[in-house]
């Protein structure tokens, strides 16, 4: 298994709008296509105005296939057109579990 950690820096004052839009439009598209949402978080201390998504995949190839399927959906591109202006930047990391990790 690999875990993709995606961090989005949201424009100050836009967090509520971003979360509402993601919950109503983004998640219903991503969830069934990407398949394994491990967690969705907001920062409360430290560097603020961030959301962090953790997605699990069977392999790098599984991730590539699922991401391509999502990118090919016109309704996903429409969502990105609405959500994009609310995001200042983003960062993605692919993580592999240590032998003793509870997530394998």
N, C-alpha and C positions, 0 to 999 in steps of 0.2 A: 504494500500500500504506500502511496505517497499522499501528502497533505499539501494543498496549496493554501498559503496564507496571503490573502489580498487585503491591503490596507489602502483606504481612500481618505484623503484629507478633504473635508467638506468646507465650503466657503462659510465663514463665520455668519451666524444668523440663519443658515439654511438647513440645519440638521433636521428639524421637524419636517420640513417639506421633503427633504431627501428620503427620510425614513417612510413617510406616508406613500410617496411615489414608489419606492422600492417594494414595500409590502403589498401594495395594490397591483402593481404592474410588473416589476422586475422579478420578484420571487416566484410568482406563478409561471413565469417563463423559464427561469433558471432551474427551479426545483426539479421538475420532471426531466429536464434535459441533462443537467449535470448530475443529479441523482443522490448525492450524499453530503448534505449540508451538516457539518459537524458542530458549527457554532457561528453566531453572529453577535458582535460585541461593539460597544461604544466606549470611548475612553472617558473617565471621570476625573483622573488625576494625571499630572504630567502634561504631555503634549495633547492638547484638546482638539475637538472638532475632527475626530477620526472615527471611522468605522472599520472593523476588521472582520473579514469572512474567512472561515476555515472550511474547505471542501476536500473530501476524501475521494481518491481514485484508486482503482486496482493497479494502474501502471501509468507511465508517461504516455504511452500510446492511447490508453483509455481516455486520459485527459484530452489529448489532441483530438480524438474522434468526437467527444462530447462538446468541446469548445467550438469545433467547426460546425457541428449541427446547430448549435445555438446561434452562431454568427450568421448562418444562412437564413434565419427566420426574419421576415420583414418586420414583424411586431417587436422583435428584439432591437432592431435598428431604430425603430420609432421610439422605444423606451430610452435608448442611449441618447437620442436627440433631446429628450426632455431632461434626463438626469445629468448629462454631460456638463451643462453650464453650472451645475451645483457643486461640481468636483474641481478642486484646485490641482490635485495630482494624485497618482496612485503608484503602488509598489506591489510586486508579486514575488513570493518566494516559494520554492518547492522544497518540502521537508520530507525526510525519510525517518521512520521511527528507529530509536535505539533498541537493542535487543530486549531491554526490560520495560519498554514503553507499554502502558495499558492499551494504547491504540496501536494495533499492528497493521 
